Amino acid sequence: MAWFICVVILLLCSKSELCTTGNASKLIEHTAAHFFEKMQSGKMYFIYFGKQVNPTIGLFIEQLEKSADVLEDYGISVAKVNCTNEHIAKYCTGEKLMKKVYLFRGGNVLKSFDTDTVFDVNAIVSHVLFTVLFDEVRYVHTIAELQSVERAAKGKADIVLGHVQVLGLPEHRALMETAFVYGVKYQFVLTTGGPVLTNMGVEDISSLTAGLWFLHCKGASQSQHSDSCPHTALRRALTTLHIYTFLQLMEAPLVSEASVEPSEVNMVHSHLQVPLLFLFSQPHTVALDRVTAQTLAWRLRGQVGLVLIHRESPDVKIPLEYNAAYRLPGEGSEVKYLILNNLEEVIDLFRDESTPEEEEDDDNWATLDVLDDEVAESVYRDRGQSLDMDAVTELTADTFHSAVAESDYTVVLFYVKWDAVSMAFMQSYIEVSESLEDADVSDVELAVLDCGEWTDVCSAQKIRSFPTVRLYRPQEPSQPYQGMLGTESLNRFIMLSRLVSPVLLSSPDEVTSFLEGDMYQRHAAIAPVTVLGLFSSTADAGVPVFKEAAKALRGETMVGLFADRQAEIWAVEYSVTLPAILVSRGPTGQTEAHSLNLSMPDQLVTHIQRALLDTFATVIDGGHSAHLMKVHMDQIQTLKTEIESLKAHQQKEKHYLRAEIQATADALVQSQAALMESRAVNDTVEEGEERDGVTIHARHTCELWNSTSDRQTQHTLPFKCLGSLKNVLVFERKAIFLCPFKMASN
C-alpha cells in the first residue's frame, strides 16, 4: 500500500507547483557543440530552437521550464538552443524557426511539434509521452480495431481503454503517465470518440469529454473470438489519483471470503476509501451464496468491495435475522447490519449511502460534469451565431492602460478564442453590459481582451487561466472577480463594487437603518446580508484594519462602520465585547454577533466571509449547534493530522517511483547505446561472407527470459546467438539481446 501512495503523491506533485522547491530550473541551454555531443548519447531530448523572445514565446518558455521538472522523471531532458548565438544548420534556419519543438532520440527526430500544440505543461507532457509510448499505446477509432486488440489480448493481458476528446489536455496527460508506469502490465488503448464509445455503452457520446474502461481480457478465453471482454467503467473524473485507485481496485479479488466478524476484515478497499459490503453465508447455501456474491460484485466492481462471511465459524457471532452488512470508508467507521431481499436493494443502497467526504467529492464531480455539459451545449447551440461585440469595448495593447485609467470602474474579461468556457461566458458578459446600459449605469465600462492575440498584456497582468474577470479603478490595484460565470452573479458583483465600503455611520438611527436594509433599499435584493463593524471610537487600532478588509470585500457584501461610544449599546444587546461585527440577514432574518481579535486585514476578511456563510445555527437549537460545531472541528483536526501523516509518509517513500522510473530511463539510454554499437558491428559484415565459422541464420527463434516481466517468452531474432547471452537490456519495454561475439551473415 505504501508504494501505491508514493506513486500517486509523486505524480500529483509533478502536476502541481505545491510540491516544488526552490531548486534551479531543469531547462538546459545548449551550445551547438553541446547539442551534437548529446545527440550521440542515445538519450531523449525535447529541444526548442529560437531567436528573439516575444511575449508569446516568453509564455511558452515558462511552460517549457515547468515541463522540464516533470519530464526529467521519465528520463527525458528538456533544452533550448539560442539560434542568435548558436548556429545549427538544420534547425536554426527556415520559416518554422521559433514555431517548432523537436523530440530527439539519439540523433534522430522522433517527432516535431508546433508550439501551438504543446502550449502548456499538460500538453507538453502528454504529447511527449504519447510519442515515446507510440508502439505501446494503441490508437483505435472503430469497433473492429478495438476487437482486434481484444482478440490479441485475451488470455494474456487486461486492457485499459481511455477516451479523450482532444489530445494535450490534463486527462490525456494523466492517461499517458499511467501508461508509462503500467505499460508492461496492461495493454493501453486510446480513442478520441466515434463508434468505440457507443460500443462501451455510452449513450450520448458528445457529452463525454473523457472516460476510462478496464477490459478484463486476461481471464477471457481465446476461443471466444466473437465475444468482447467484460469491462468496468471508471465512474469518476479522469485524474491521476482516480486512475491509480481504479487500477488497484481492478487488481483486487472480485469476492473475498472470511470467517471473522466484519469489523475485523481488512482489505485494500478500505485503504482506497471504498465501501465494503458483507454477505453472510450458511453452510447449506454456500454455493448459491457464492454465485450471488459474484453477480453482485460484477455490478458494483470499482465502487464497492465484496466479502462473503461464513457464518458457521465460531468467531462469527452475527444475529441470524441479518443477511448483509456494510462499512463505509474512514477510520472508526461502524458496521451497519441489514436485511436485504434482492440485489436491487443493494445497488440502491450504494447509490444513496456515502461518507461526507464522498458526498462532497461527488458533488464536485457532478458540478464539473454539469459545467462541462452546459459549456458544450452552449457552444454547440451558438456555433452558428456571431456575438454582438458592440456592447463591450475590445481592448488592445495600445488601448488597455488608457481605458482602465479613464473610467471610474472598468471591468475587463480576459479570454482566448479557443477556450470553450471563455466563448460560452462571452454571451453572459455581453448581457451584463446591456443590462447596465438599460439601468443607466454610466460609470462602469465593460471591456474584453483577447489573450491569444495580446499575450504581452495578459502576461503583464499575470493572467494564468481563462476566462478571468477583473475590476479596475484608477490608482488602485485590480480586483479579481471570483464568483460564478453567470449574468446574475457578475451583475451583482459590479453593482456592489460601486458602493462605498465601508459606509461610515454616525448615529444609532443610521445603524438601525443600515442593519434593516432601509439605507440601501434598492440593493437589498442583491445583498440581503450586511456586515457592520462596531468600535468604541475612531482611535481604536482595529479601525484601519477593518477599513482595509471592507475594501477587499467590495463586490461581495455591504459593509458599514460605526465607531462611537454608543456602539456599546449593541455590544450589550448581543453579549459581545468590542470591537465586534454584526451580520444582519435583513428585517426578517437573524442578526449574529462576533467579537474581533484579529490584527491583519486578510485574517479579518476570512473571518467575515466565514460569518457570512455560517447560517446553520439559525435552524437548530443552541445546544445542538455547539455539538455540531465541536464535531466539525474534531473532523477538521483529524483531517489535519492525516494530512501531516501523509506528508511525513511521502518524505520517507517518495524516492520509490523516482528510482523505478530512473531505472527504466537508464535502461533506455544503455540499450540505445548498445544497439547503436551492435548495428555498427553488423554494418561492417558484408552479406554472404563467413567469419570464424559462425553463421547468422535468418529469423531464428531464441528462448530467453524477459527481464521486464520475469517470465520465459519466445523472441524472434534476425540472427542466431552461439554462446551465452550476457547482455539483456530493455529498450522501450522490449527485450534487446546482444551476442557477445562476432557474427557473420548467411
Summary of the structure (lengths in Angstrom):
residues: 746
radius of gyration: 32.4
end to end distance: 53.1
largest distance: 112.2
contacts: 2207
relative contact order: 0.06
helix: 42%
strand: 20%
